[in-house]
Amino acid sequence: MTHAPQIKVPATYMRGGTSKGVFFRLQDLPEAAQVPGEARDKLLLRVIGSPDPYQKQTDGMGGATSSTSKTVILAAPTQPDHDVDYLFGQVSIDKPFVDWSGNCGNLTAAVGVFAINGGFVARERIPENGICTVRIWQANIKKTIVAHVPITNGEVQETGDFELDGVTFPAAEVQIEFMDPADGEGAMFPTGNVVDDLEVPGVGTLKATMINAGIPTIFINAEDIDYRGTELQDDINSDPKALEMFETIRAYGAVKMGLIQDVSEAANRQHTPKVAFVAKPVDYVASSGKQITASDIDVLVRALSMGKLHHAMMGTAAVAIATASAVPGTLVNLAAGGGDRNHVTFGHPSGTLRVGAEAKEVNGQWTATKAIMSRSARILMEGSVRVPGDSFPG
C-alpha cells in the first residue's frame, strides 16, 4: 500500500504577545489552499495537529491551548494605503474546524515583524534605525491596525528589555494601534445598552456589558457568579461545571449580541464572542508567583478563550477592556471606579497590563476611535513545515 509523501510548505513559527502560531505567506501555500475553503482548513488543521481527541496536538505544531493553536496567512494588501492583509485562523484543538470569525490581537505584533521580513513592506519605508510603521488590514474583521516595529541596522529588532506579563523573557517593544476597533458591521454596543440583563437558563439573570471592540466580548461581574476576580487557570479549568456555565453564558450572550441565531450555533463559533468577568482591585498572587497589589491596578479581569480561562489576556480582549473602561457606566468602567478615563491597568492571571482607548458618544451612539497597547514578538523558527500530501484535497 502506497502513501502520499510529505510536502514542505514554507512557514515561520512566531511568538506574538502571549500567543504563538504558524505564519504563512499566501503565495507559499499549496495552490488549493490559496483560496478559502476545505483544502485550506484541512491543511491548517494538519499543520497544527487537530483534531486531537487526546487534546495534546502532539503530531503537529500546536501547543494544545487556545494561545498556541493559531495560524496566520499574510498576503499582498487589498486595501489602499496598507502594507499587508492579515488573516487569522483559530484552530480548534479537538474538533475538525478552523474559526475565521475574529482577530488575534497578540499575534498582531508578530504580523508587523513578519510583514517586514516577508517582503510586504516597501524597502524605502524601512528606516536604517528607528521605527517602521506597518499598516495592516485585518481581513477577518475588516479593520486597520498599525504596528510600530523597532529597526536596528536595517533589520527588525527583536531582542530588548520590554517585559510583558505572561511571557517569560524580555524582548523589544512593539506598539500596536487598533484603529476604529469596534468589531463588525453593527454598533459598538449591539443591544444599544452599556449594561443589559442577560437571562441564562440554569445560571440566572446576570448584569452584562456586551461590546464589539477588538473582539465581541461579554463582561459580567465576578461576584454575580461567586468569583473574586483573582482566580488562576486551575481554579476554573479544572472545574467542568464552571466551564459549562461559562459556555452557556457565552452562547446566550452571542444570541443577544446578534452573532448567532440560536444557542446551538455557539459550538461552531468557539473563537467569538469571549466571556470575561470583572471585579474591583484586591491583592493577589499571579501564576508566576509575582505579588500584585490592589494599588497596582484599576480593575481585575479574567477572560475565557476557546472554552478555557486564558493564562494572561487575549490582545483583542484587552482592546475590549480598554474601550469598555472608557465608556461611563459599563461593568468594566464601574469596577475600575467609574468616570471618564482614557487608559486602564488591569490585573490578569499572569500579572498586569496597561491599555489605552479613546471613545466618544455621537448622536447617542458610542464609538471607539483608537485602542493602544504594547506587545513584543519574536521568530522562534523559520523554514518549512511538513504535512502528509493526502491530508487535504488538492
NUTI-252138 format. One record per residue: residue in three letters; x, y, z of N, C-alpha, C, O, CB in turn. Coordinates in steps of 0.1 Angstrom, whole numbers, plus 5000, padded with zeros to 4 digits. Each point is the difference from the previous one (the first is absolute). Glycine has a CB too. Layout:
REM residues N
AlaXYZXYZXYZXYZXYZ;...
END
This chain:
REM residues 394
Met500849885000499250125000500950125000500950025008497249865004;Thr501650214979500850134999499350115007498850015001502249914977;His499850175027499550125007500750124994501150004996498549875025;Ala499650244978500650124995501150055009499850005012497950064978;Pro503449985004501150065008499650135006499050064997502749824989;Gln499150165024499850145006500450114990500949984992499549925031;Ile498950214978500450114992500650115010499750005012498549954970;Lys502650145012500650105008499350144997499950034988502449845013;Val497350205009499350134998500850105007500249995013497549904985;Pro502950214995500750115007499250065011498850044998502550004981;Ala499349985033499250055012501050055010501249975000497049864996;Thr501250255013500850065011499249985013498850035000502350144984;Tyr499649785026499349985013500450125009501250035002498949724996;Met498950335006500250125007499250025013498949945001501650164977;Arg500149975031499350045012499650154998500850084995500449765020;Gly497650194988499550145000499350025013498949935002501050084973;Gly500550085033499450025013500049885008501149935001497450244990;Thr500449785015499949885008499549884992499549915005500150235015;Ser500449874966499649904992501249964990501050074999496650015003;Lys502249804992500949974989499249924990499049935003503050065012;Gly498650014972499349944990500949974988501150054999496750055009;Val501649844982500749974987499650104990498850014997501449745008;Phe500850324989499750114991500449954985501049934998499550245020;Phe498649874973500249974986499950124991499250095004499949685000;Arg501650244985499650094990499149934990500149884997502150245005;Leu496749954994499049944992500649934988499649894996498850285011;Gln502649894986500549944988500949885002500349924991499750315000;Asp500349745022500849885003499149885003500549895001501350265008;Leu496949874993499149895002499849914988500150064989498850085029;Pro500849734983499649934988498950074993499150065007501649725004;Glu499250204976499150084992498549985005499350105001502349884980;Ala498149905023498649975004499750085013498850025003501349754986;Ala500950265019499850065013500150154999499950075010500949735001;Gln499550254977500150154999498750074999499950135000502249834988;Val496849975012498750065001499249945012500349895004499750144971;Pro499150045031499349955011499249874997499549994988500350255021;Gly500149675000499249884998500649885006500950015009498450094970;Glu500249785017500449885007501549974999500549965010497249954984;Ala502950114995501449974999500950085010500849955006498849994969;Arg500150195025500750085010499849965014501049995008498850204976;Asp499049795020499749965014500649875003500649985011497250144988;Lys502249784992500549875003501650015001500649935008497449964981;Leu502650195003501450025000500450055014500949955006499250094969;Leu499250075029500450075013499749915012500850005010498750224979;Leu499449705010499749905011501249905001500449975011497150064985;Arg503049934993501149895000501350075005500849935007498149944974;Val501350255015501250075004500050015015501149985007499050154972;Ile498849915027499950025015499949875007500449995012498550234984;Gly500549684998499949875007498649975005499849945011502650084995;Ser496650034987498649995004499249934989500450004988499850215026;Pro498649734990499549995013500749895008500449894995497450194997;Asp502549945021500749915008499149965012499950085009502450024984;Pro497249785008499149965011500850005013499450005011499249864973;Tyr502750135015500950005012500250145005500550025011500649774982;Gln498650314999500150145003501550045003500250085010497449924998;Lys503349944985501450035002500750064988501050075001499149745015;Gln499350174972500650044987501549964999500850074995497650135005;Thr501849685004501449945000500549994986501250024997498349865024;Asp499650084969500449984986499850134992499549994989500049775013;Gly500950355004499950134992500650115008500749985010497249944980;Met502050205005500750125005499350075011500550095007500549944971;Gly497749935025499350065011500549965013500649905002497450104983;Gly501650095025500449985014498949965009500150005012501750164984;Ala497049804998498949945008499450115009499449965010501649814988;Thr499150354999499350115007499450104990500550004988501049975033;Ser497650114983499450104990501150104996499950054989497849925022;Ser503350054997501150104997501049944990500750084995499050025028;Thr500349774975501049944992499549924989500749924993500750085027;Ser497350004978499349934989499650104989498850014997500449805019;Lys501750264978499750114992500850004987501149954999498450185021;Thr499949924969500650024987499850134995498950075002500849694994;Val501250294995499950134994500449994986501049944996499550175026;Ile498749964969500450014986500150144996499150085002499749704993;Leu502350265000500350144995500050004985500549914994500850155027;Ala498150054974499950024985500250144997500050095008498449714990;Ala501850224989500150144995498850085003498949945000502649984981;Pro498650215022498850075005498950024989500350024988501250105027;Thr497349864990498850024991499550145002499150044992500449725009;Gln501050325009499550135003501150104997501249985002497249935015;Pro501250214978501050104997500650055014499450005010499450074969;Asp502549985020500750055011500249905011500150045012498950184983;His501149655002500349905009501249924995500250004988497449985020;Asp503149955001501249934996499749854998500649934992500850235020;Val497649794995499849855000498549975005499550075008503049894996;Asp497049934991498849945005500349895010500949924998497950134980;Tyr500549955033500349915011498749925003499050055004502750105006;Leu498449724987498949915002500349905012501149944999498250084976;Phe499949975035500349925011499049885001498850014998502050195014;Gly499849684990499249885002500249945014501149955003499050014972;Gln498950045033500149935013499649854998498849974997500650255016;Val501549704989499849854998499549935012500650015011501250004972;Ser497149935016499449925011501049895003500649944992497050115001;Ile502549925020500949895004499449864998500749914995500350255022;Asp497849834987499449865000498949984989499449905000501150095024;Lys499250124969498949994989500650044987501050074999497249985018;Pro501249904972500650024987499650134993499450004989500749755009;Phe500250365009499650124993501050125004500650005010497049924989;Val502550174992500750135002499150115001499150024991502949894996;Asp498150175023499050115002500750134995501050045004498049855017;Trp500350174969500550124993499250125004500050104993500749764988;Ser498650145031499050105003500650125007499350105002499149725000;Gly502950185002500650115007501450024998500749934992497650035025;Asn502350134990501450044999500849945012499449965010500050254978;Cys501949785011500949985012500850125002500950034992499249725003;Gly499650325015500850135003501449975004500950084996497050025011;Asn502449795000501349975004500949984988501150065000498149845022;Leu500450024969500849974988500250124991500849994991498449775011;Thr500050345000500150124991501550065001500550044990497050015014;Ala503149945008501450055001500949924991500950064994498650015030;Ala500249804975500949924992499650024985500949984991499349855027;Val498650214979499750034986500850114995500550004988497149935016;Gly502650185004500950114996501449954996500650044990498050115024;Val501949774995501449944998500049924987500950014992499549995033;Phe498749914974499949904989499850084986500649964990498549865025;Ala500150294986499850074988501350074995500250014988497450035019;Ile503250015002501350064996500949894995500650024989499150165028;Asn500549714990500949894996499549934987500849954992499850025032;Gly498150034974499449934989499950084987499549954990499249925026;Gly501850254984500050084988498850074997499850054989501749795003;Phe497650185017498750074998500250155001499250084995499549725013;Val502250245000500250145002501150054991501149954999498250035025;Ala500450134969501050064990501350035007500050065011498150034975;Arg503049885007501350025006500250145004500750035010500249784977;Glu498650285005500350155003499250045013500350115005500149934970;Arg498749895029499250035012500649955013499550025011498549994975;Ile503149915013500749945011501250085004500950014992498349765002;Pro500850305017501250085003501249925004499949885003498550305005;Glu502849884991501249935004500049985015500449895004500850214976;Asn498350005027499949995014498850085004499850114996502749855008;Gly496649995005498850075004498849915000500149885004500950324986;Ile497949855007498749935001499449994986499950094993499749995030;Cys500049794973499349984987498549995003499649915008502549974982;Thr497250205004498550005002499449904989500150034988499950215022;Val499449654995499449914991498550015001499449995010502549854993;Arg497550184985498550034999499449864996500149964989500250295005;Ile498949705015499549864999498550014998499350075007502549845007;Trp497750014976498649994998499649865006500449904995499650244983;Gln499249875033499649885006498749944993498950065001502050025022;Ala499449824969499049954990498849935007498950004994502949984989;Asn498449975029498949935007498950105003498849974998502749855011;Ile498950294997499050105005500050134992499350095003501049815019;Lys500550104967500050124991500350135008499350104999499149784986;Lys502850125022500450125007501550024998500749914996497550055021;Thr502250174985501450044999500749995013499450045011500050114970;Ile501849795019500849995012501450064996500549974989498249835021;Val501950284999501350054997501049955010499850015012499250204978;Ala502149725005501049955008501350094999500450034989498649735009;His501650275013501250085000501149915004500249975012498550254994;Val502149744984501049905002501450065001500450074991498249764997;Pro502250145022501350065001501049944990500049884998499650165026;Ile501250044970501049964990501450045004500250125005498149904977;Thr502749895017501450035003500849954989500049884996499650115029;Asn501250104969500949974989499249934988500549914994501450065022;Gly496950094982499249954989499349875002499249954991502350174995;Glu498649825026499349875003499150025012500250095008501849784983;Val497050045009499050015012500849975013500849905001497350024984;Gln501750165025500649995013499049915008498950055004502450174995;Glu499149665004499149915008500449995015499249985008500549894971;Thr501650155024500449995014499950145006500150104994501549715000;Gly498250185020499950135007499749975014500149895005499150224975;Asp500450005027499749995015498650025003499750025012502650054992;Phe496849934986498650025003499449875006500149894994499750284987;Glu499649845031499449885007498550004998499450115002502549895014;Leu497649894981498549984998499649895009500449884998499750214979;Asp499049935033499649905009499249894992499250034992500650135027;Gly500649724983499549894992501049944990499949904994497950205009;Val503349984995501249964992501249995009500350105007498750014972;Thr501749785020501149985010501250094998500550065010498849714991;Phe501150264986501250074998499750144994499050024993502249765003;Pro499650325007499850134994500450004985500649924995499950195027;Ala499050004971500250014985499850154997499850085009499449684986;Ala500950274992499850134995498550045001499149914997503050074988;Glu497650145018498650055001499450034986500750074992499850025031;Val498349864974499350044988498750065004499249935006501949884981;Gln498750325009498850065004498949984989500350014988501050165025;Ile497549794991498949974991498950105002499650035011501049724989;Glu498950304989498850095000498949934992500149974988501450245014;Phe497449775005498849944993499150124997499450065009500849725004;Met499750254974499250114995498649974999499649894994502450204994;Asp497150005017498649984999499649855004499549934991500350254991;Pro500649785030500049865003498649935002500049885003502250175007;Ala496750024989498749945001499949894990500350024988498650195020;Asp500849674996500249884992498649964993499149975008502849955007;Gly498050094972498849954994499350124993500450115001499449715016;Glu499150154977499250094992499150095009499750114997500449734984;Gly499550115031499150075008500650095010501250044999497349774998;Ala500750235013500450105010501149935010500149885001497650244997;Met503049975008501049955010499349935011500549905005501050294990;Phe497349865009499249925010498749954992499150084998501750075022;Pro499349734976498949954990498650005006499150014992502749854998;Thr498150145023498650015005499550145002498950035003501549755009;Gly500650324987499650145002500250045014499850125003498649864979;Asn502049935027500250035014501449975005500749914994496950035010;Val502950145005501349975006500049895010501049935003499750314993;Val498149735010499849895009498649944997499050074998502550035020;Asp498549774981498749934997499849895011500949965007499350084968;Asp498549925026499749885008500049884990499349994991499350145026;Leu502449784986500249884991499449885008500549965010501650144979;Glu496849855005499449885006500749874995500149984988497750145013;Val502749815009500849874996499349895008500249995012502050144984;Pro497149784997499449895006501049925009501149964995497250034986;Gly501349975031500849935009501150085007500649955009499049864976;Val500550315011501050095007499250125007500350035011501549914972;Gly497350125009499350115006500050124990500449994989500149935034;Thr499050204982500150124993501250085004500150045012497449964985;Leu503450024994501350075004500050144993499650014989501649765013;Lys499450325005500450134994501149974991501049935003498250215017;Ala500749924968501149974990500250124991499150074996500349695004;Thr501950274997500450104990500449924988501049925001499750265016;Met498649844972500449924987500550114990499250084996499049735009;Ile503050174991500750104992500749944988500549895001499850255019;Asn499649934969500849964988501150104999499950114994498149804994;Ala503150065017501250084999501249915002500249945010498650274999;Gly502149794980501149905001499549864996500549944990500750205027;Ile497949814991499349874998498750015007500050055011502249824986;Pro496750074998498850005008500249935014500549895001498250104977;Thr500950095032500349955014498850025009499350114999503249944998;Ile497349865012498950015010500750015013500749915005497749954981;Phe501450255021500550035013498949985011498950054998502850114992;Ile498649765020499149995011500850035013501250005001497449824987;Asn500650205023500750025013500449875007499249905000499450315002;Ala502649785003500549885006499149965012499749885001502650184992;Glu497350035015499249975012498749944996499449925008501750265004;Asp498349854976498749954996500149854997499049935000500450294991;Ile501849735007500249854997500949945011500649894998499050154977;Asp500450035036500849945012501549994998500649905005497349985001;Tyr502650214987501550014998500550135006499250095003500749764977;Arg501450175021500650125006500750084989500350125003499949765019;Gly500250064967500750074990501549985002500850054992497450115006;Thr502249765012501449975002500449864996501149955002498950215017;Glu499149774974500149864997501249984990500250084992497449885012;Leu503149924998501049964990499449894992498949955002503050125013;Gln498949884975499449904990499449885006498949964997502850124987;Asp499149865026499549875005498750025008499349905001503150025000;Asp497450195005498850025007498749994992499049965005502350195009;Ile498849874973498950004991500149884990499049924998500850325004;Asn501449744993500149904989499949855006499849914992501650254995;Ser498849835026499949865006498649985005499749895006502750125000;Asp496750084991498649995005499049994988499650104994501050045027;Pro499049744975499249984988498650085001499550054990501649735007;Lys498450235015498750075002500250154997499150064995500249775022;Ala501850224988500350144997500250034985499450104995501749925027;Leu499649894971500250024986498749994992499750074991502649835012;Glu496850015002498749984994499250135002499350044991500849715012;Met500050315009499250125003500550114991499250074994500549865030;Phe501650094974500550114992499649984985499750094993502249935023;Glu498149854980499649984986498650034998499650054989502149775009;Thr497450155012498650034999499850154999499250064993500249735020;Ile501350294996500050145000500450054986499450094995501149925030;Arg500649944970500550044987499049984989499850094991502549855016;Ala497049944993499049974989498850105001499650054989501249715012;Tyr498750265011498850095001500450144997499250084995499849775022;Gly502250194987500550144997500250024985499750104995501449905027;Ala499449894971500250014986498750024993499950084990502149775012;Val496950095002498750024994499650145002499550074991499949695013;Lys500750295009499650145003500850104992499450114997499949815026;Met501950054974500950094992499750004985500550084993501249905025;Gly497549924978499649984986501149934992500050014988498750195014;Leu502249735005501149934993499649874995500549954990501150165024;Ile497449834993499449874995498550015002499550095007502649784999;Gln497250044988498550015001499549915011499050025006500950024970;Asp500949855027499549905010501249965008501149994995497049934990;Val501750045028501149965008500849884995501149985003497650125016;Ser500649824973500649884995501150034990500949924998497049965005;Glu502250244992501050044990501350045007501050014993497250074992;Ala501849945028501250055007501149904999501250035000497350095016;Ala501249754984501049895000500950014987501249965001497349905012;Asn501050204976500850014988500550144998500450044990498249785000;Arg501450265021500550145000500850015014499650085008498550024976;Gln502949835017500749995013500850135003500250045012499949714986;His500450314992501050115001499350135005500550085008500949824974;Thr497350125014499350125004498549965003499549914995502050244991;Pro497949935024500650105008500849955012500049885002498150264991;Lys502749945013500749975012499150035012499150085000503149964989;Val498149895022499350035013501150045010501049935001497149904994;Ala501650285012501050045010499250055013498950044999502750034983;Phe499149915029499350065013500950095007501349994999497549805003;Val500650315004500850125005499750015015498949965005501150164972;Ala500949955030499950035014500850125004501050034992498549725013;Lys500250315006500850115005501449955005500149885003497850245003;Pro503149964994501349955003500249955014499550065010501350114974;Val499949725018500449945012501449944998500449984989497249985019;Asp503150025003501449934999499849864995499049935004501950225014;Tyr500049804974500149864996501449964996500850094998496749924996;Val502749865005501349954995499849944986499249914998501550045026;Ala500050104967499949964986500649864998500649955009499550294983;Ser499649704997500449864998501649985000500449895003497550084983;Ser502850145012501549995000500550015015501249995002498950114975;Gly499049935032500450035014500250155003500250035011500949754989;Lys498750304990500150145001498950065009498849974997502450044981;Gln499150075031499050065009499450124993500750104996500449825025;Ile497650084977499350124994499250065011499149945006500749954971;Thr500450245025499250075011498950084993500050044989502149985026;Ala496950014993498850074995500450144994499450044991499249845026;Ser502450184989500550134995500749994987500250114993500049965031;Asp500149814971500749994987499050004989500450034988501349835023;Ile497050124991499149984990498750095002499750045011501249734986;Asp498350244992498750075001498949905001498950045006502050154981;Val499349695008498949914999500649864998501049984995497450194996;Leu500849735014500449864998499249944988498850025000501849955025;Val500049964966499349944989500549864998501249984999498450254990;Arg499549685009500349864996499249974987498850035000501849905024;Ala500050014966499349974988500249864995501149945002499250304992;Leu498749704999500149874995500250014985499450084993499149835026;Ser502349994976500249994986499949864996500749915006500850294994;Met497749774989499949864996499649915011500549885001501150164981;Gly497550005027499549925011500849995012499649925009499349964973;Lys502350185019500849995012500550145004500050104992500849685000;Leu499450245021500650125005501350034994500949915001497850065021;His501550154973501350034993501150025011499750055011499050064970;His502549865016501150015009500450145003500650035010500249754983;Ala498950314998500350145001498850084995498950015007503649964990;Met497650104992498850074994500250004985501150044995498650105026;Met499349834972500050014985500150144996499550095007499149714991;Gly502250234992500250144996498750074996499850125003502549824990;Thr496949994999498750054996499150035012499350105000500949784978;Ala499850035032499250025012500550125008499350075006500249694995;Ala501950264998500550125007499550134993499850105007502349774999;Val497750134981499450114993498650025005499550115002501949854978;Ala497849935022498750015005499950065014499250085003500249724982;Ile501650155023500150055014500350155000499350085007501549705001;Ala500150264984500450155000498850084995499750115005502749834991;Thr497050014993498950084995498850015009499450105002501349834975;Ala498949955029498950005010500450095012499150065006500249714987;Ser501950235011500450085012499850154997499850085009501849754998;Ala498550214980499950144996498650054999499850124997502449854991;Val496849945013498650034999499450005013499849895006500150024971;Pro499750215029499450005013498749915001499250004991501750235012;Gly499149695008498849925003500249864996499149915004499650294993;Thr502349764995500149864997500549925013500550075009500049994966;Leu499449815025500549935012501550015002500450005011497749844985;Val502650174993501550025001500350145006500850015009499549834971;Asn499050265015500250135004499650025015500850065008498850024969;Leu499349865027499650015014500949925009500450055011497349974982;Ala502849865003500949935009501450075001500749995010498249804983;Ala501450294997501250085000499950135007500950085001499749824978;Gly498250135027499850125008499150104993499750105006502549865003;Gly497350014979499150094993500750134994501250025002497049895013;Gly501050174979500550134995500649994986500049904994500350175029;Asp500350044973500650014987501549955001500750045010497850154983;Arg501949734998501449965000500449964985499249964992500649955032;Asn501550114974500549964986501149895001500649974990498950265003;His500749715018500849895002499649925012499450055009502550074979;Val498549755013499849925011501149905002500549954990497050085007;Thr502849945015501049895003499249895007499450025011502650154991;Phe498049724992499249895006500949885004501049984995497050094991;Gly501549865024500649885005499549884994498849984999501750135022;His500449804973499549884994500849885007500950035009498650094969;Pro500349765019500649895007501650005000500649965010497449914984;Ser502650194996501450004999500750135005501250015002498649844979;Gly499350255022500650135005499150124996498849995002503549914996;Thr498350204996499250124997500350054986501049964994499150105030;Leu499050024971500250064986499350135000498950025005501249754984;Arg500650335005499450134998499650024986500849974991500650135027;Val497449944979499550024987499350144999499450045010500349714986;Gly500350314993499350134998498949994990500149924991502050205016;Ala496949974994499050004990499450145000500050075010499549694993;Glu499950284985499350124998498649974996499849934989502350205005;Ala496949915013498649984996499250125002500350095008499949674999;Lys498850264984499250125001498649964996499749914993502250245001;Glu497149945011498649984997499650094989500250125001499449815023;Val499850024965499650084989498549964997499749894997502750124993;Asn496850095011498549984997499549885008499249924995501150174982;Gly500149915036499549895009500649874998499749905008498250224992;Gln503149864991500749884998501450015004500750094996497749854985;Trp502149965026501450005004500949954989499549904993499950085031;Thr501750074973500949954990501550015006500350105007498149974974;Ala502449845015501450015004500850044988499849954989499949875028;Thr501350274985500850054989501449935000500649984989498250245013;Lys501749735010501349945000500249935013499450045011501550144974;Ala499849715015500549935012501449974998500549964989497249945016;Ile503150115005501549994999500549915011499650015012500550224978;Met500849695006500749915010501449974995500350014988497549895020;Ser503050055001501449964997500149855001499549945009501450284998;Arg499749724983500349865000501449974995500850104998496849854997;Ser502849935004501349974994499949874991498949945001502350165019;Ala499849884972499949894991501449944997501050075001496950034988;Arg502149775007501349944998499849884990499149925002501850165021;Ile500049914968500049884991500649895009501150015006499250124972;Leu499049755022500549895008500749904990501049945004497150095013;Met501349964971500649904990499550044987498950054998501249765019;Glu500750174973499650034986500649904990501049945003498850305003;Gly499449744984500449894990498849954994499350074992502749875021;Ser497749934989498849934994499449925010500649945009500450064969;Val497749995022499249905007499649894991499750024988499450165028;Arg500949694989499749894991498749945004499649995012502849964986;Val496850024992498749945002499849884990500550014988498550215020;Pro500449684995499749894991499250054988499150075001500949775018;Gly500550124969499450054988498549974998499450074992502849914998;Asp497349925017498649964998499150065011498949955002501849844986;Ser499950305020499250055012499050114996499250055008502749905006;Phe498150104973499150104996499749974985500949954993499950225024;Pro498049874978499749984986500850094991500150125003497649805004;Gly502850034983500850084991499250064989500650074991501349795014;
END
